[in-house]
Amino acid sequence: MGTEFARRADLKSHVGYDDESMADTFATLIENGHPVFIGQQGAIGATSLPHPFNKAHIAAQELFWWSEGREGLALLNALESYCDEHCHSLQMITLEQVEPERMGRLYEKRGYAPLEHSYIKVF
C-alpha cells in the first residue's frame, strides 16, 4: 500500500520511500497517542499537538491518507470523528501529483477552507 502511494506521489523525486521507516512511523504515532486508522486497503494518520501560536488550540495535521479501495472516506470520517472529540482543528493536505483539484473540492465540500500552499526544496 505504501509503495503504491509513494509511486503515485512521486516521493522518489523528493524524499524517497522506505517500508521500514513507514512501519516505524506508524508504530511511533500509535505509541504516542496520535490518531492512526488502518483499514483493509488504506490508512490515515495525523499528529495532534498544541498549536505553536496558541497552546490552548490542539491542532491535528494529517501526515498520510491513502486507500487503494473504496474505504478512503470511511478512514477520513474516522479521523474527523477523533478530531471532533480531541482537537480544535484538522489540517489536510493534497499532493500535486495526486489529483489536487479533486481533493480540494472534496475538502471544501466537507467544510475545510484553503489555508496555505507548501513547497519543497531538496538538497
NORPE-V886512 format. One record per backbone hydrogen bond with DSSP energy under -1.0 kcal/mol. CO is the residue of the C=O (numbers start at 0). NH is the residue of the N-H. Records with the same first field share a line. If there is no record, write none. Layout:
CO: NH + NH
This chain:
0: 4
1: 5
2: 6
3: 7
4: 8
5: 10
9: 12
10: 13 + 14 + 15
17: 21
18: 22
19: 23
20: 24
21: 25
22: 26
23: 27
24: 28
25: 29
26: 30
27: 31
28: 33
29: 32
34: 45
36: 43
40: 67
41: 38
42: 65
43: 36
44: 62 + 63
46: 60
48: 58
53: 56
56: 50
57: 87 + 88
58: 48
59: 90
60: 46
63: 44
65: 42
70: 74
71: 75
72: 76
73: 77
74: 78
75: 79
76: 80
77: 81
78: 82
79: 83
80: 84
81: 85
82: 86
88: 59
90: 61
94: 97
98: 102
99: 103
100: 104
101: 105
102: 106
103: 107
104: 108
105: 109
106: 111
107: 110
